[in-house]
Amino acid sequence: MPESDTLDFADSVEGDPLARHAVERARHFSESLCYVAGHNGYCAWFGDDRFAAWVDSTDPEAMYVVVARNEEQVDQVAMGTVSSLWGVWAYDGHWVVETALVGTVQSGNIFTSTTTGQVVMDGVSLNEDLGYDETFSFQTLGGKPFYFFERQGVVDVSYDGVDIPLGFDEVPHLFCCSAAAFNPQAHPNLVSFYRRKGDTWYYGEIAAVPVTSAETPTPRAKVPNRTPDAVLGTPEVLAEEAIDCMPAGAFSHCVDDVLGIEFEVPASWGAIETRLRRGLDAGFAYDYYFGGKTHAETEPLVAGGRSVDFAEGRGAMPTDFGGYEDAGWQRTSACAGSGEWFSNAYPVCRQINDHVAWMIRFPNAEALCSGDLTGWTATPVFRIEISLPDNPTINGFVFEAPFFSEQFATLVESDLYRRIGISVNWEPRRCDEASKEAFDAELARLTDSLMERTADAETVEKVDELIHLAESIAVRER
């Protein structure tokens, strides 16, 4: 690619902002998950050298990341008591690992987790070496190092060793589960992201693109070798309003005119606000927000749906459901004809009628050990799917909600996940046949306790509430 001598950041573009870099957005880095030295980890290649990183949790109170080059350990990166390795990269003979430093803040009886991104390059923490408060979302952009950093409350970027001031107030990152769709998305020559400036949110892209050969490059020490090019856009919000709900004992009876349904939702979820918007590429999105909170604040409790033609250039989230007639959906009906992947992830599925089904996501050992499920796709939840093929705007809608009590969650951690060594990133450390069989046997026992109502009282109550919600959903005639 040609060299460049300028940095050209565009504040806006005419027309569809996603059309400008559609080709680059369709390109992806190769899968970096790997199994090395008896551990699940990440691998990256540069030339003939393989760089690998994995978590050593021998001492749960002082875990660390092991970094190896061609099977030979070159460094250790301290992590603390929570395993959170986000990846390894290699370029020009250098190696980089990204971790999340997880802390806990106590306020009375409430404990809140905090995460701080840390990029370590050749054994040196960039936070400490360059005085950043946080570094995150490292990638190579056109083969050159790129990352976001925060200093004194302002988010900027660094490209090929040069700090570029952008003055963002916030860039979502290190999110888990459904909210991970708002993390920066890496492509070989592009990074897409969401950012906040003041009270306004924007969608942005920074791409490495060549400049004309007539331009003369200056020394690399002063100027990056490729030109980042930013594009900003934001989806059009069509309507925001509150759902009409009336008290009904422990539930709220609600009527939704957009979906054409009525239902009874647990009153403890709070008031429901809705947002109808266009998709960034095509179609429509419709989401619920409970108790005045965002999805990131309530997950894994989320609710939302999409039109059958919805499209957006980002990773999937649980509310990306446009009904069973969506060509991009992996199932053509609620519980039947879904294939082995579905039964491995959803041991329980009940179809109530032509429009409504509920299911429990509780993946077995094969689903977790295969690496097909990570983040929100591996998180156990109670899921309700509503198919609305005749709705003029939204053709599918889902509720996802947690159903574990603290007691049940403790059983899952101590009696189930330990059998295959599940880590915080849903990466099992033991996937031999004996471990998988022991995991699946315990999973079956726990699942049976849910269906036979022999689990603890709080868990049974949560499941009963969610089944009541599913059975209360009625599609209104238009």
C-alpha positions as CSV (number, residue, x, y, z in Angstrom):
1,M,0.0,0.0,0.0
2,P,1.3,3.5,-0.7
3,E,2.7,5.6,2.1
4,S,1.0,8.7,3.3
5,D,2.1,12.0,4.9
6,T,-1.2,13.4,6.3
7,L,-3.9,12.4,8.7
8,D,-7.3,13.0,7.2
9,F,-10.2,12.8,9.6
10,A,-13.6,13.5,8.1
11,D,-16.2,14.9,10.5
12,S,-19.1,13.7,8.3
13,V,-20.0,12.1,5.0
14,E,-22.9,12.6,2.6
15,G,-25.3,9.7,2.1
16,D,-25.1,6.3,3.8
17,P,-22.1,6.4,6.2
18,L,-21.8,2.6,6.1
19,A,-21.4,2.5,2.3
20,R,-18.0,4.2,2.4
21,H,-16.0,1.4,3.9
22,A,-18.4,-1.5,3.2
23,V,-15.6,-3.6,1.6
24,E,-13.2,-3.2,4.5
25,R,-16.0,-3.8,7.0
26,A,-16.7,-7.2,5.4
27,R,-13.1,-8.3,6.0
28,H,-12.2,-10.0,9.3
29,F,-9.2,-11.1,11.2
30,S,-8.7,-14.9,11.4
31,E,-9.8,-16.7,14.5
32,S,-7.3,-16.2,17.3
33,L,-8.6,-18.7,19.9
34,C,-6.2,-21.7,20.2
35,Y,-5.3,-24.6,22.5
36,V,-1.6,-24.3,23.6
37,A,0.4,-25.9,26.3
38,G,-2.6,-27.6,27.8
39,H,-4.6,-24.3,28.0
40,N,-7.2,-22.5,26.0
41,G,-5.7,-19.2,24.9
42,Y,-5.1,-16.8,22.0
43,C,-2.5,-17.1,19.3
44,A,-1.1,-14.7,16.7
45,W,1.5,-15.2,14.0
46,F,4.1,-12.9,12.6
47,G,6.1,-14.5,9.8
48,D,7.2,-18.0,11.1
49,D,6.8,-16.9,14.8
50,R,3.8,-17.9,16.8
51,F,2.9,-15.8,19.8
52,A,0.6,-17.3,22.4
53,A,-1.1,-16.1,25.6
54,W,-3.1,-17.9,28.2
55,V,-4.1,-17.5,31.8
56,D,-2.3,-19.3,34.6
57,S,-4.8,-19.6,37.5
58,T,-2.7,-22.0,39.7
59,D,-2.9,-19.4,42.4
60,P,-6.5,-17.9,42.3
61,E,-5.4,-14.9,44.4
62,A,-2.6,-14.0,41.9
63,M,-3.4,-15.0,38.4
64,Y,-1.3,-13.9,35.4
65,V,-1.1,-14.2,31.7
66,V,1.7,-16.3,30.2
67,V,3.2,-15.1,26.9
68,A,5.2,-17.5,24.8
69,R,7.0,-17.2,21.5
70,N,7.3,-20.5,19.6
71,E,6.5,-22.5,22.8
72,E,9.2,-20.6,24.8
73,Q,7.8,-18.4,27.6
74,V,8.9,-14.8,27.2
75,D,6.9,-13.0,29.9
76,Q,4.2,-13.0,32.5
77,V,1.5,-10.2,32.9
78,A,-0.1,-9.8,36.3
79,M,-3.9,-9.9,36.4
80,G,-5.0,-10.2,40.0
81,T,-7.9,-12.3,41.1
82,V,-10.2,-12.2,38.1
83,S,-9.3,-13.8,34.7
84,S,-9.9,-11.5,31.8
85,L,-7.6,-11.9,28.8
86,W,-8.9,-10.2,25.7
87,G,-6.3,-11.2,23.1
88,V,-2.8,-11.3,21.8
89,W,-1.4,-9.5,18.7
90,A,1.9,-9.6,16.8
91,Y,3.4,-7.2,14.4
92,D,7.0,-6.3,13.2
93,G,8.4,-8.8,15.7
94,H,6.6,-7.2,18.7
95,W,3.9,-8.8,20.8
96,V,0.9,-7.2,22.6
97,V,-1.6,-8.6,25.1
98,E,-4.8,-6.9,26.2
99,T,-6.3,-7.6,29.6
100,A,-9.0,-6.1,31.8
101,L,-8.0,-5.2,35.3
102,V,-11.1,-6.0,37.4
103,G,-11.6,-4.3,40.8
104,T,-14.4,-4.0,43.3
105,V,-15.9,-0.9,44.9
106,Q,-18.0,-1.3,48.1
107,S,-20.7,1.1,49.1
108,G,-22.4,-0.2,52.2
109,N,-23.7,-3.7,51.3
110,I,-23.4,-3.1,47.6
111,F,-20.4,-4.3,45.6
112,T,-19.8,-2.9,42.2
113,S,-17.2,-4.3,39.7
114,T,-14.9,-2.0,37.8
115,T,-12.8,-2.8,34.8
116,T,-9.8,-0.9,33.5
117,G,-8.3,-1.8,30.1
118,Q,-4.6,-2.5,30.0
119,V,-2.5,-2.9,26.8
120,V,0.9,-4.5,27.4
121,M,3.5,-4.2,24.6
122,D,6.7,-6.3,24.8
123,G,6.2,-6.6,28.5
124,V,5.6,-2.9,29.2
125,S,2.2,-1.6,30.4
126,L,1.3,1.4,28.2
127,N,-0.9,2.7,31.1
128,E,2.2,3.0,33.3
129,D,4.8,3.9,30.6
130,L,2.8,6.6,28.8
131,G,0.7,7.9,31.7
132,Y,-2.6,6.8,30.4
133,D,-5.5,6.1,32.8
134,E,-6.6,3.3,30.5
135,T,-5.8,1.6,27.2
136,F,-8.2,-0.7,25.3
137,S,-9.3,-2.2,22.0
138,F,-5.8,-2.8,20.6
139,Q,-5.6,-4.0,17.0
140,T,-3.4,-3.6,14.0
141,L,-4.8,-1.1,11.5
142,G,-3.3,-1.6,8.1
143,G,-0.5,-3.6,9.8
144,K,0.3,-0.8,12.3
145,P,-0.5,-0.7,16.0
146,F,-3.7,1.1,17.0
147,Y,-5.5,1.5,20.3
148,F,-7.9,3.8,22.2
149,F,-6.7,5.4,25.4
150,E,-8.2,7.6,28.1
151,R,-6.4,10.3,30.0
152,Q,-8.0,12.8,32.4
153,G,-11.5,11.9,31.2
154,V,-10.8,12.3,27.5
155,V,-10.7,9.4,25.0
156,D,-8.2,9.6,22.1
157,V,-6.5,7.1,19.9
158,S,-2.9,6.2,19.1
159,Y,-1.8,5.0,15.6
160,D,1.7,3.7,14.8
161,G,3.1,5.4,17.9
162,V,1.5,8.8,17.4
163,D,-1.3,10.0,19.7
164,I,-4.2,11.6,17.8
165,P,-6.5,13.9,19.8
166,L,-10.1,13.2,19.1
167,G,-11.7,14.5,22.3
168,F,-14.3,11.8,22.9
169,D,-16.1,11.8,26.2
170,E,-16.8,8.0,26.1
171,V,-16.2,5.0,23.9
172,P,-17.9,1.8,25.2
173,H,-15.5,-1.1,25.6
174,L,-14.9,-4.3,27.6
175,F,-18.6,-4.9,27.7
176,C,-19.8,-8.5,28.1
177,C,-22.8,-10.4,26.8
178,S,-25.3,-8.5,24.7
179,A,-23.7,-5.2,25.4
180,A,-20.5,-6.5,23.7
181,A,-22.0,-5.4,20.4
182,F,-21.2,-1.8,21.4
183,N,-17.5,-2.6,21.9
184,P,-15.1,-1.4,19.1
185,Q,-15.2,-3.9,16.3
186,A,-11.8,-4.7,14.7
187,H,-11.1,-5.4,11.0
188,P,-7.7,-5.5,9.2
189,N,-8.0,-2.0,7.8
190,L,-10.9,-0.6,9.9
191,V,-12.2,-0.1,13.4
192,S,-15.9,0.7,14.0
193,F,-17.1,2.1,17.3
194,Y,-19.7,4.1,19.2
195,R,-18.6,7.3,20.9
196,R,-20.2,10.0,23.0
197,K,-19.5,13.7,22.7
198,G,-21.5,15.7,25.3
199,D,-25.0,14.2,25.4
200,T,-25.0,12.9,21.8
201,W,-24.0,9.4,20.7
202,Y,-22.4,8.7,17.3
203,Y,-21.3,5.7,15.3
204,G,-17.8,6.1,13.9
205,E,-15.3,4.3,11.7
206,I,-11.6,4.8,11.4
207,A,-10.0,3.2,8.3
208,A,-6.5,2.9,7.0
209,V,-6.7,3.9,3.3
210,P,-3.9,4.7,0.8
211,V,-3.3,8.3,-0.5
212,T,-2.4,9.3,-4.0
213,S,1.1,8.5,-5.2
214,A,1.7,12.2,-5.9
215,E,2.1,12.8,-2.2
216,T,5.6,12.4,-0.7
217,P,5.8,10.5,2.6
218,T,7.7,12.0,5.5
219,P,9.8,9.9,8.0
220,R,7.8,7.3,9.9
221,A,8.9,8.6,13.3
222,K,6.8,11.7,12.7
223,V,3.9,10.5,10.6
224,P,2.0,7.2,10.4
225,N,2.4,5.2,7.2
226,R,-1.3,5.0,6.4
227,T,-4.1,7.5,6.7
228,P,-6.9,6.9,9.2
229,D,-10.2,8.1,7.8
230,A,-13.1,8.6,10.1
231,V,-16.8,8.3,9.3
232,L,-19.6,9.3,11.7
233,G,-23.2,8.4,11.6
234,T,-26.1,7.6,13.9
235,P,-29.3,5.6,13.5
236,E,-32.5,7.6,13.0
237,V,-34.9,7.3,16.0
238,L,-38.5,7.2,14.9
239,A,-40.3,7.0,18.2
240,E,-39.7,6.9,21.9
241,E,-42.6,6.3,24.3
242,A,-43.7,4.5,27.5
243,I,-45.7,1.3,27.3
244,D,-49.2,1.4,28.7
245,C,-49.2,-0.9,31.7
246,M,-51.7,-1.5,34.6
247,P,-51.0,-3.2,38.0
248,A,-52.0,-6.8,38.1
249,G,-50.8,-8.2,41.4
250,A,-47.1,-9.2,41.2
251,F,-47.3,-8.4,37.5
252,S,-48.0,-5.4,35.2
253,H,-50.5,-6.0,32.4
254,C,-49.1,-4.2,29.3
255,V,-50.3,-3.4,25.8
256,D,-47.9,-2.7,23.0
257,D,-49.4,-1.2,19.9
258,V,-46.2,-1.4,17.8
259,L,-45.9,-5.1,18.3
260,G,-49.7,-5.7,18.5
261,I,-49.4,-7.8,21.6
262,E,-50.4,-7.7,25.3
263,F,-48.6,-9.5,28.1
264,E,-48.0,-9.6,31.9
265,V,-44.5,-8.8,32.9
266,P,-43.0,-9.0,36.5
267,A,-43.8,-5.7,38.2
268,S,-40.3,-5.7,39.7
269,W,-38.8,-5.0,36.3
270,G,-40.1,-1.4,36.5
271,A,-41.7,0.9,34.0
272,I,-41.1,0.1,30.3
273,E,-39.9,2.7,27.8
274,T,-39.5,1.9,24.1
275,R,-37.4,3.1,21.2
276,L,-38.2,2.4,17.6
277,R,-35.3,3.2,15.2
278,R,-34.0,2.4,11.7
279,G,-31.2,-0.1,11.3
280,L,-27.9,1.4,10.1
281,D,-28.0,-0.7,7.0
282,A,-31.7,-1.6,6.6
283,G,-34.9,-2.4,8.4
284,F,-36.1,-1.5,11.9
285,A,-35.1,-2.1,15.5
286,Y,-37.4,-1.9,18.5
287,D,-36.1,-2.2,22.1
288,Y,-37.5,-2.1,25.7
289,Y,-35.7,-0.3,28.6
290,F,-36.8,-1.3,32.1
291,G,-36.8,1.1,35.0
292,G,-35.2,3.9,33.1
293,K,-32.0,1.9,32.6
294,T,-30.0,0.9,29.5
295,H,-29.5,-2.7,28.4
296,A,-25.9,-2.5,29.7
297,E,-27.3,-1.7,33.2
298,T,-30.0,-4.4,33.2
299,E,-28.4,-7.3,31.3
300,P,-28.9,-10.2,31.1
301,L,-32.4,-8.8,31.4
302,V,-33.1,-7.4,27.9
303,A,-36.0,-7.2,25.5
304,G,-36.1,-6.1,21.9
305,G,-36.9,-7.2,18.3
306,R,-36.1,-6.5,14.7
307,S,-37.8,-6.5,11.3
308,V,-37.1,-9.4,8.9
309,D,-34.8,-7.2,6.8
310,F,-32.9,-5.6,9.6
311,A,-29.2,-5.2,9.0
312,E,-26.4,-3.4,10.9
313,G,-22.6,-3.7,10.5
314,R,-21.7,-5.0,14.0
315,G,-21.7,-8.2,16.0
316,A,-24.9,-10.0,17.0
317,M,-26.9,-9.3,20.2
318,P,-29.7,-11.4,21.7
319,T,-32.4,-9.0,20.5
320,D,-31.4,-9.4,16.8
321,F,-34.4,-11.6,16.2
322,G,-36.5,-10.9,13.1
323,G,-38.7,-14.0,13.4
324,Y,-38.3,-17.4,11.8
325,E,-38.7,-16.2,8.3
326,D,-35.5,-14.2,8.6
327,A,-33.1,-15.7,6.0
328,G,-30.2,-14.9,8.3
329,W,-31.7,-16.7,11.3
330,Q,-30.4,-20.2,12.0
331,R,-33.9,-21.7,12.9
332,T,-37.1,-21.9,10.9
333,S,-39.3,-22.7,13.9
334,A,-39.2,-22.3,17.6
335,C,-38.1,-25.7,18.9
336,A,-38.0,-28.1,15.9
337,G,-35.6,-28.5,13.0
338,S,-32.9,-26.5,14.8
339,G,-30.1,-29.0,14.6
340,E,-27.6,-30.2,17.2
341,W,-26.2,-26.8,17.9
342,F,-29.5,-25.7,19.3
343,S,-30.1,-28.7,21.5
344,N,-26.5,-28.4,22.8
345,A,-27.2,-24.8,23.9
346,Y,-30.9,-24.9,24.9
347,P,-31.8,-28.1,26.8
348,V,-35.3,-26.9,27.4
349,C,-37.7,-25.5,24.7
350,R,-41.5,-25.3,24.9
351,Q,-43.7,-23.9,22.1
352,I,-46.9,-22.3,23.5
353,N,-48.6,-21.5,20.2
354,D,-47.8,-20.5,16.6
355,H,-46.4,-17.1,17.9
356,V,-44.7,-17.8,21.2
357,A,-42.1,-20.1,22.6
358,W,-39.9,-20.1,25.7
359,M,-36.6,-21.8,26.2
360,I,-33.7,-22.0,28.7
361,R,-30.2,-21.4,27.4
362,F,-27.9,-23.6,29.5
363,P,-25.1,-24.9,27.2
364,N,-23.6,-28.3,27.6
365,A,-19.9,-29.3,27.5
366,E,-19.8,-29.8,23.8
367,A,-21.2,-26.3,23.1
368,L,-18.7,-24.7,25.4
369,C,-15.7,-26.7,24.5
370,S,-16.2,-26.2,20.8
371,G,-15.7,-22.5,21.2
372,D,-18.9,-21.8,19.2
373,L,-20.4,-20.0,22.2
374,T,-18.8,-17.1,24.0
375,G,-20.0,-14.0,25.9
376,W,-23.8,-13.6,25.9
377,T,-24.3,-16.7,23.7
378,A,-22.9,-18.9,26.6
379,T,-24.7,-17.1,29.4
380,P,-27.6,-19.1,31.0
381,V,-30.9,-17.2,30.6
382,F,-34.6,-17.7,30.2
383,R,-35.5,-16.7,26.6
384,I,-39.0,-16.0,25.2
385,E,-39.3,-15.6,21.4
386,I,-42.3,-14.0,19.7
387,S,-42.8,-14.5,16.0
388,L,-44.7,-11.7,14.3
389,P,-44.6,-12.5,10.5
390,D,-47.6,-10.3,9.7
391,N,-46.5,-7.2,11.7
392,P,-45.7,-4.3,9.2
393,T,-42.7,-3.1,11.2
394,I,-41.2,-5.6,13.7
395,N,-41.3,-9.4,12.8
396,G,-39.7,-10.9,15.9
397,F,-39.3,-9.9,19.5
398,V,-37.5,-11.5,22.5
399,F,-37.4,-11.3,26.3
400,E,-34.2,-12.6,27.9
401,A,-34.0,-12.7,31.7
402,P,-31.8,-14.3,34.4
403,F,-33.4,-17.0,36.5
404,F,-30.6,-18.0,39.0
405,S,-30.9,-17.2,42.7
406,E,-27.6,-16.6,44.5
407,Q,-27.9,-20.1,45.9
408,F,-28.4,-21.7,42.5
409,A,-25.6,-19.6,41.0
410,T,-23.3,-20.9,43.7
411,L,-24.2,-24.5,42.8
412,V,-23.5,-23.8,39.1
413,E,-20.1,-22.4,39.9
414,S,-19.0,-25.0,42.4
415,D,-20.7,-28.2,41.1
416,L,-20.9,-27.6,37.3
417,Y,-18.5,-25.1,35.8
418,R,-15.5,-26.4,37.8
419,R,-15.8,-29.7,36.0
420,I,-14.4,-28.3,32.8
421,G,-12.6,-25.3,34.3
422,I,-14.8,-22.5,33.0
423,S,-13.1,-19.1,33.2
424,V,-14.7,-15.6,33.2
425,N,-14.5,-15.5,29.3
426,W,-16.3,-18.9,29.0
427,E,-13.1,-20.6,28.0
428,P,-13.0,-24.2,29.5
429,R,-9.6,-25.5,30.5
430,R,-10.5,-29.2,30.6
431,C,-12.3,-30.7,27.6
432,D,-11.4,-34.4,27.9
433,E,-14.3,-36.9,27.5
434,A,-14.4,-37.7,31.2
435,S,-14.7,-34.0,32.2
436,K,-17.3,-33.4,29.6
437,E,-19.4,-36.4,30.7
438,A,-19.2,-35.3,34.3
439,F,-20.3,-31.7,33.3
440,D,-23.2,-32.9,31.3
441,A,-24.4,-35.2,34.0
442,E,-24.4,-32.4,36.5
443,L,-26.1,-30.1,34.0
444,A,-28.9,-32.6,33.5
445,R,-29.4,-32.8,37.3
446,L,-29.6,-29.0,37.6
447,T,-32.0,-28.7,34.6
448,D,-34.2,-31.4,36.0
449,S,-34.4,-29.5,39.3
450,L,-35.7,-26.5,37.3
451,M,-38.4,-28.5,35.4
452,E,-39.4,-30.6,38.4
453,R,-39.5,-27.5,40.7
454,T,-37.1,-29.0,43.2
455,A,-34.5,-26.2,42.9
456,D,-34.4,-23.6,45.7
457,A,-37.6,-21.6,46.2
458,E,-36.2,-18.3,44.8
459,T,-35.1,-19.9,41.5
460,V,-38.4,-21.8,41.2
461,E,-40.2,-18.5,41.7
462,K,-38.2,-16.7,39.0
463,V,-38.8,-19.5,36.5
464,D,-42.5,-19.5,37.3
465,E,-42.7,-15.7,36.7
466,L,-41.0,-16.1,33.3
467,I,-43.3,-18.9,32.3
468,H,-46.3,-16.8,33.3
469,L,-44.9,-14.0,31.1
470,A,-44.6,-16.3,28.2
471,E,-48.0,-17.8,28.6
472,S,-49.6,-14.4,29.0
473,I,-48.5,-13.1,25.6
474,A,-51.4,-12.7,23.2
475,V,-51.2,-11.4,19.7
476,R,-54.0,-8.9,19.0
477,E,-55.9,-9.0,15.8
478,R,-55.2,-6.0,13.5
